[in-house]
Amino acid sequence: MRSKKPREAEEAEPDIVTEVTEPMVVMGRIAGPYGVSGWIKVFPYTEYVDGLADYPAWWLGSSGGDGKWREVKVNEYAIHGNLLTASLEHCLDRTAAMRLKGLQIAVPHSQLPVLSNTGEDGYYWSDLIGLEVVNLQGESLGKVTGLLETGANDVLQVKGPKKSEGEGKSEGERLIPFIDQVIVKVDLTASRITADWDLDY
């Protein structure tokens, strides 16, 4: 499956990194090079593998959340099972593609369809980051720091709340499956996720 015109030979230009004030939505991660012609492998965070192919340009940045992103044009893409491969402008060989390994792929929030706060239309992963997670007993399990794609289902990374003074560090990280049997409610307005999950899990 292909889109866009074939990549034309051109000289690489210096990276232009800009600090973006508009919210960005992370939609995938570059897994590494694909072949020797500068193509990259992408692990998409979208519902469908080709979800990122709807956007003619991607923004690349580190997972550190420093707000600095580099816009790149997408020349071509291809689908290989659950993997997306792509040819990016100015990425002409395997060495250049290797330098992009591990970078996050995002698009500006304003370019995405508007979803309701009720969650009926689904959620963007970036909207879940920072939400407090509580169980059915009202006990705080911590805050969402990230999401993992395991193949079977998505998993919330939840950092436990800090303990009271004198009780040491926080409770550490919990991994909570983001599935209907566990996630009771996602309330974006209240910035809270209710989960059927015990403190001892």
N, C-alpha and C positions, 0 to 999 in steps of 0.2 A: 504494500500500500504506500503510495507516494503522494506528496503534495509539494507545491512550489516548483520553481524551475531548478534544473540541475545546477550544482555549485560551479561557478566559473573560477578559473585561476586568478588570483589577485594577491597583492602584497599584503602581509599582515600589518595592521596598524596598532599603535600603542593602546593599551587598555585605558578606557575612560571610565573612571569610577565616580559616581555622584552620590551625595547623601540625600536620600529620599525622605521627604516629610510625609508623603501620602502613605497610608497603611498598605503593606504588601501582603499577599497571600501566598504562602509557600505551597507549591503544587507538585513538587518532585525533587529528586536528588540525582546528581550525575554520578553514576557508578564507576565510570572509567572510559577508556577509549574502546572503539569498536572498529576493528580492521586497522589499516595503515594510512587511510586517506583523510584522517581528521574527524571521522564520525565519532559520536559519543553514545554510550549506553545510559539510559535514564530509567530510574525506578520512579514511576508516577505515583502520586498520592491521590489521584483523581479516581472517580468511580469507574470510569472506563479508561483503558490503556491509552487511547488516542485523545483523551480530554485536552492535553496540552497542545495538540496539533491545531486547535481552534485559534491559537494566538500566533500572529506572524513574528512577534518579538518576545523574548524571554528576558527576565532580569536575573542575573547571577550574583550570589553573595554567599558569605560564610554563615555557618550555623550559630555564630556568636551573637547575632542580633545587634551589630553595630550600626545598622541603618545605611550602610554603604552598599550600593548595588550597581552592576554594570549591565547596560542594555545590549542585547545581541539579537541580530536577525536570524531567523530560522530559514535555511535554504531548502532543505528536504527533510522528510522523516519516513520511517518505515516501522512496521509492527512485526515483532517476532514473539509470538505467544503472549506472555504477560509483560514483555519488555518493549520499550520504545527506543528506537535509535534515531539519531538526528545529525544533520550536517549544519553547523553554525557558521555564520559569516566570519572570515578571518581565522578560522580554525582549519589549517590546511594539512596537518600531518599528525601522526600518532603522538609525537612529543607535545604538541600544542594541546591535544585532547587530554593527555595525561595530567597536564597542569590544572585542568578543570575538575579533576576527580574530587568528589566530596562536596562540591559546591551545591548550594540549594538553588532551586529554580522557582521563581515567583513571578507573579503578575500583579499590577496595581489593583487594589480592591475595587476601584471604580469601573474596571473593565469586566467585572464578574456580574452575573445575574444577581439581583437583590433577593435574599432569602428572608423569610419571616422570622421573627424572634421566637415563635412558638416551636420551631424546629420541624414543622410539618414538611418543609421543602428540603430538609437536610441541614448540614452544618459545614462550614469551612473549618479546616483544622485550626487555622490561626485564631478563630473565634473561641476555641475551647481552651487555648493556652491562658493560664492565669486564673481560670475558674476554680472556685472552692468545691471540693467534693465532700459530701456528707452522706452518712448511711441512714437507714430507716429509723435508727434510734436518735438521730440528730447529732451524732458524734462526727467531728471533723476528721477526715482522712488525709487532708492536705490540699495542695493546689496542683493543678495540671501543669507540668513543665514540658511535656512533649507527647508525641504519639508514635507508636511503632506499628509497622505493617508486618504481620507474621505469615500472611498467606491465607490462613483460615479466617482470621478476623483482625480488626484493629485493636490495639491495646493502649490504654491511657497510662502515661508515666506520671505518677502522683508523688510529690515530695511531701512527707509527713510534716505536721505542724511542729513548731519549736516547743520544746518542753519548758516548764516553768523554771525560774531561776534556781540554780542549784541541782537541777535534774539532768544536766548534760545537754547534749546536742539534740537535733531534731530526730524524729523517729525513722528517718531514712526514706527510701523510695519504695512505693508499692506499684505493682503492675496490675491494672484492673481491666479486664476485657470490655471492650466497647460494643456490647451485644445487648439485645433486647431483654434477655433473661437477667442481666445485671444492672443495666442503666434504666432506672425508673423514670427519670425526668431530667431534661436539660433546660434550664431557665436562663437564657442569655440576659434577660432584663435584670434578674437578681444576681447574675454572675455566679450561678450555683448549679452543680450537678448532683442529683440524688441517686445513690447506688445501693443495691441490695448486696452489701459487702461488710463483713464483720471486721472489727478492729484487729482481731487476732489472725486474720488471713495473711 
